[in-house]
């Protein structure tokens, strides 16, 4: 029983540390995923904007407004 009294506090502190690190890493992972989604949306919008700008450029008569 003496061994349990000595080991239990260390095990509890280790488990608390493990849960804390796990939650930090999970938060980091979800933040990176959100950032990747936001970057993909921004890239998609930039590509669409570039496509629209190219279609409306004066170099392409007959497409766009051509003003």
C-alpha positions in Angstrom: 0.0 0.0 0.0 3.0 2.3 0.5 3.9 2.0 -3.1 0.4 3.2 -4.2 0.6 6.3 -1.9 4.0 7.1 -3.6 2.9 6.4 -7.2 -0.6 7.8 -7.3 0.3 11.5 -7.2 2.8 11.1 -9.9 0.4 9.2 -12.1 -2.4 11.8 -11.5 0.0 14.7 -12.4 1.1 12.7 -15.5 -2.5 12.2 -16.6 -3.4 15.8 -16.1 -0.3 16.8 -18.2 -1.3 14.3 -20.9 -4.9 15.6 -21.1 -3.6 19.2 -21.2 -1.1 18.4 -24.0 -3.7 16.4 -25.9 -6.2 19.3 -25.8 -3.5 21.7 -26.9 -2.5 19.5 -29.9 -6.2 19.0 -30.8 -6.8 22.7 -30.7 -3.8 23.3 -32.9 -4.9 20.7 -35.4 -8.3 22.1 -35.7 -6.9 25.7 -36.1 -4.6 24.5 -38.9 -7.6 22.8 -40.6 -9.6 26.0 -40.3 -6.7 28.0 -41.7 -6.3 25.6 -44.6 -10.0 25.8 -45.4 -9.9 29.6 -45.3 -6.8 29.7 -47.5 -8.4 27.3 -50.0 -11.5 29.6 -50.2 -9.3 32.6 -50.7 -7.3 30.9 -53.4 -10.6 29.8 -55.1 -11.9 33.4 -55.0 -8.6 34.7 -56.4 -8.7 32.2 -59.2 -12.3 33.1 -60.0 -11.5 36.8 -59.9 -8.6 36.4 -62.2 -10.7 34.4 -64.6 -13.4 37.1 -64.6 -10.8 39.8 -65.1 -9.2 38.0 -68.0 -12.6 37.5 -69.6 -13.4 41.2 -69.3 -10.0 42.5 -70.4 -9.9 44.7 -73.6 -7.5 42.2 -75.2 -10.5 39.8 -75.6 -13.0 41.7 -77.8 -16.4 40.2 -77.9 -16.2 39.0 -74.3 -17.2 41.0 -71.3 -18.2 44.7 -71.6 -15.2 45.8 -73.7 -15.5 49.4 -72.4 
